[in-house]
Amino acid sequence: MRALLTTAPIVYVADSAGFPYGRRSDTEIASRVPALLGRMVERFHPRVAVIACNTASTIALDHVRSALDLPVVGTVPAIKPAAEMSKSRVLGVLGTEATVRQAYVDDLATRFASDCTIIRHGSHELVELAETKLRGEVVDVDAVRAAAQPMFDAPGGDRIDTIVLACTHFPLLEEELRAAFPQVDYVDGGRGIARRIAYLTRGQPWPVEPQAGIAVFTAPPPANLLDALASYGLTEVKTL
């Protein structure tokens, strides 16, 4: 979004009190996400709400859309573009434990990759490693390799040529994943989501100059995260 809509004001909301979503029940996420986004919409009056989380989107997207009177963009595993890229017709879907078990993923696979074998792997370890890297700490490639290796050890895993990064944390680790598994391509939905936001707000005026972004946390953030937030233009930090 920062690259495509350079002056758009952004409010980034991290449900840090609910972290990690991947280990919470579907029922809890289905109630928690609409309630939190409802509070944020009342407070900040956005033009568009984005659920920047595959787990939350695959579970709560319909609940949020029925609760909010504004456009809502979900983030779902990029299985369609992955299937268009794959030559071996074996895809990996790398996400949280909650995302990879969802029927939503089954539906995407049926609609867009019916001729592909899809191997899923949920990894909380990769989520933690991505958080570590975002805080500016060094992440060991061997740790990333160990966390994702079960996907390749599964039956047919040696034929994977394209991996869907089905967690919005995981693009942060793309460099380490490419070093650990250079034989595959990696796909995520970030650019597509940005294009969707631009389409939904087409014709609307934006500020002339870039605006300071706001980061809102539901629990106090680690102090060493603030520099990373500032690098994305999120210079004002609030805690609920």
Steps between C-alpha positions, in 0.01 A plus 500: 500500500783740581644445151171528312314765701791707622304769686212291636461524879531155655383376838666167578329302776688216667291281729804428711285395797353226279830380350535238360173455308628176349456323836163646591168330433291587195217610729720743689641655182153526342383711794821688581586638155163670418487651849851644475455633147168652600675698774771613259249613236312706757822661618684566171227504231702329223397484134590130481568232760758231422522178696876461459505144630423176318377325815259780589383536140432132439297484822344842558478682164126444453431597862693825457330589171157453655597712802666798326349749258812556286709300252691217668795332329608157619840337469469141383762250379621586149425156359375626162825677396704214643311249284556721196876493567554137595647261246520193723134549608600449862445802724591565860270709719704631792294674766388481859348185642158666497519620139613178337211301651226732372232393253562838334835364384327187366267723299786705354680180405189357331429820309848596389732197536287193438777337297764560768610306803501734799717431803418709806717579798417715801792647690482711814881499509515700177260758643728547798808522275330767287420701812862467604623630165254790502643608836841530333651181634696251290311190387695180432431341160534155658214581739281605207598184311413278795160667544399452135671166432198283593322632190773358278517177701129430438406252223559681170674788673813453295301615192388834644604780267283785631415597858212722604600716796159471663586712803567873482799448728681274256602748226723649769694172483508463122873565484569224754251263334665552162839427655365185667297374202633666183332249271149647544316823419311692768166677460308729736197723458650833609512672161156373406355636823659841434355505147157412640517791747602735219206379292248542782619857563544599134401860431526598866741775596804426714719749688767671292780406742562165674323473833635366827354155561352378825572163660245383755571207735265315731792431736821701547742431210866409554714814498732357233205473259459876471787551254351237271162670513659835418662348191147442368399856582315399818643761731210555742444207737191452714397225741136419571 
